[in-house]
Amino acid sequence: MTTVPPTASTSSFDALPVAPAPAIRFDLRLILALVAVYVIWGSTYYAMRVAVHGLPPMLMGAIRFVVAGVVLLGIARLRGAPWPTARHWLMSIPVGVLFFVGGNGLVAVAVTSIDSAVAAVVCATMPLWAALIATFTGERPAGREWLGLAAGFAGVVVLVGGVSAGGEPLHMVLLILSPLAWALGSILSRRLPLPDGLTAASLQMTTGGVALGAVALLRGEWFVAGAPGEAWLALLYLAVFGSLIAFSAFAWLLRNTRPSLATSYAYVNPAIAVLIGAILGGEVLGASTLAATGLIVAAVALVVSARQK
């Protein structure tokens, strides 16, 4: 009896399954969502500056967030979310006030005399304030966070002391208080019994927008006859792109990506805002603005990466 030596067709190796080479996959949704939170949110500072040069700042914000909040609530209901209870509405009021009166309304007032790039750089300190406030709730910052906090506040000092910041001194104070209010609202929103998903955001926008309207009336704001068309277009852009599209993209990122990637907008927006302000608005990028931008972006990157770890 003779044996037949194995040929190439009868080799035992040929019987093994061959795994295909891994393909590189690009998720178009991920790319579009990142572009939205990076570019759109980075551009809202300049759009806000255009809007407030023709419309009263607080009243402009009231229209923006009431409209966006109502539309977002309708979207949530169409997706099967239950109607929010009276308690949900009540618990949303303090968060909405902190987010949209303190966090956004103060910025709108400030950019009537301060460049949009400067506003974006100062607002980028929000994660630094949040990390500092967390120390009073028992969350001790790590060494990297302390380094980031020091660098971030140094950047604010450089920016405030620089001649390129410009603007009225009171407006600069309001601008610095804005990210502090947003940080307080972020911390409070995690401790209050709020509904899930888009419903919570819609309630916060709506209640915050109503509060902005009340503040506008107390300030004596009203629409000026003959407001330029570009101001209305900027308001439309803020409501549709800034509040609806970009926020929906951010919510999708939170559900489908790593937190460090979803929150990376915090240190990308200032760079985008600085470029847009310089290209479209002719804003002067002084040495102190550039130095402060570098310090604050690096500081936020340190704090965010340390907290994600």
Residue pairs with C-beta under 8 A, 6 or more apart in sequence:
6 12
8 14
29 252
29 256
30 253
30 256
30 257
32 249
33 249
33 250
33 252
33 253
34 249
34 253
34 261
36 245
36 246
36 249
36 250
37 246
37 249
37 250
37 253
37 265
38 265
38 268
38 269
38 272
39 272
40 241
40 242
40 245
40 246
40 249
41 242
41 246
41 265
41 269
41 272
42 120
42 265
42 268
42 269
42 270
42 271
42 272
42 273
42 276
43 272
43 273
43 276
44 238
44 241
44 242
44 246
45 107
45 111
45 116
45 117
45 119
45 120
45 123
45 273
45 276
45 277
46 116
46 273
46 276
46 277
46 280
46 281
47 234
47 237
47 238
47 242
48 107
48 108
48 111
48 116
48 119
48 234
48 238
49 111
49 115
49 116
49 119
49 277
49 281
50 230
50 231
50 234
51 60
51 108
51 231
51 234
51 235
51 238
52 60
52 108
52 109
52 111
52 112
52 231
53 112
53 228
53 231
54 224
54 227
54 228
54 230
54 231
54 232
55 223
55 224
55 227
55 231
55 232
55 235
56 216
56 219
56 221
56 222
56 223
56 224
57 105
57 108
57 109
57 111
57 112
57 221
58 105
58 108
58 109
58 212
58 213
58 215
58 216
58 219
58 221
59 212
59 213
59 216
59 221
59 222
59 223
60 108
60 235
61 100
61 104
61 105
61 108
61 209
61 212
62 209
62 210
62 212
62 213
62 216
63 209
63 235
63 239
64 209
64 235
64 238
64 239
64 242
64 243
65 100
65 104
65 205
65 206
65 208
65 209
65 212
65 243
66 205
66 206
66 209
66 210
66 213
67 209
67 239
68 205
68 209
68 239
68 243
68 244
68 247
69 201
69 202
69 203
69 204
69 205
69 206
69 207
69 208
69 209
70 202
70 206
71 244
72 198
72 201
72 202
72 205
72 243
72 244
72 247
73 84
73 198
73 199
73 202
73 203
73 206
75 198
75 202
76 197
76 198
76 199
76 202
77 83
79 198
81 195
81 196
81 197
81 198
81 199
82 195
82 199
84 92
84 195
84 199
84 203
87 193
88 193
88 194
88 195
88 199
88 200
88 203
89 203
89 207
91 192
91 193
91 194
92 192
92 194
92 200
92 203
92 204
92 206
92 207
93 207
93 211
94 185
94 188
94 192
95 185
95 188
95 189
95 192
95 194
95 204
95 207
95 208
96 203
96 204
96 205
96 206
96 207
96 208
96 209
96 211
97 185
97 207
97 208
97 211
98 181
98 182
98 184
98 185
98 188
99 181
99 182
99 185
99 204
99 208
100 204
100 205
100 208
100 209
100 211
100 212
101 181
101 208
101 211
101 212
101 215
102 177
102 178
102 180
102 181
102 182
102 184
102 185
103 178
103 179
103 181
103 182
103 185
104 178
104 208
104 212
105 212
105 215
106 174
106 175
106 177
106 178
106 181
107 119
107 123
107 174
107 175
107 178
109 171
109 174
110 119
110 167
110 171
110 172
110 174
110 175
110 178
111 119
112 171
113 166
113 167
113 168
113 171
114 165
114 166
114 167
114 168
114 171
114 172
114 175
115 165
115 166
115 167
115 277
115 281
115 283
115 284
115 289
116 273
116 276
116 277
116 281
116 283
117 270
117 273
117 274
117 276
117 277
117 278
117 283
117 285
117 289
117 293
118 159
118 164
118 165
118 166
118 167
118 175
118 289
119 175
119 273
120 269
120 270
120 272
120 273
120 274
120 277
121 155
121 159
121 270
121 273
121 274
121 289
121 292
121 293
121 296
122 156
122 159
122 175
122 176
122 178
122 179
123 175
123 178
123 179
123 182
123 269
123 270
124 179
124 266
124 267
124 269
124 270
124 296
124 297
124 300
125 152
125 153
125 155
125 156
125 179
125 296
125 299
125 300
126 179
126 182
126 183
126 186
126 266
127 183
127 263
127 266
127 300
127 303
127 304
127 307
128 148
128 149
128 152
128 153
128 179
128 299
128 300
128 303
129 179
129 180
129 182
129 183
130 183
130 186
130 187
131 141
131 145
131 148
131 149
131 303
131 307
132 141
132 149
133 183
133 184
133 187
134 141
134 187
135 141
137 187
141 149
141 306
142 306
142 309
144 302
144 303
144 305
144 306
145 302
145 303
145 306
145 307
147 302
148 298
148 299
148 300
148 301
148 302
148 303
148 306
149 299
149 303
150 299
151 295
151 296
151 298
151 299
151 302
152 295
152 296
152 299
152 300
152 303
154 295
154 299
155 291
155 292
155 293
155 294
155 295
155 296
155 299
156 176
156 292
156 296
158 288
158 291
158 292
158 295
159 165
159 288
159 289
159 292
159 296
160 172
160 176
161 288
162 286
162 287
162 288
162 289
162 291
162 292
163 286
163 288
164 284
164 285
164 286
164 287
164 288
164 289
165 172
165 288
165 289
189 200
189 204
194 200
194 203
194 204
195 203
197 251
198 248
198 251
201 247
201 251
205 243
250 262
250 265
253 261
253 262
254 262
258 308
259 308
260 304
260 305
260 308
263 304
263 308
264 304
266 300
266 304
267 296
267 297
267 298
267 300
267 301
267 304
270 293
270 296
270 297
271 293
271 297
274 285
274 289
274 293
277 283
278 284
278 285
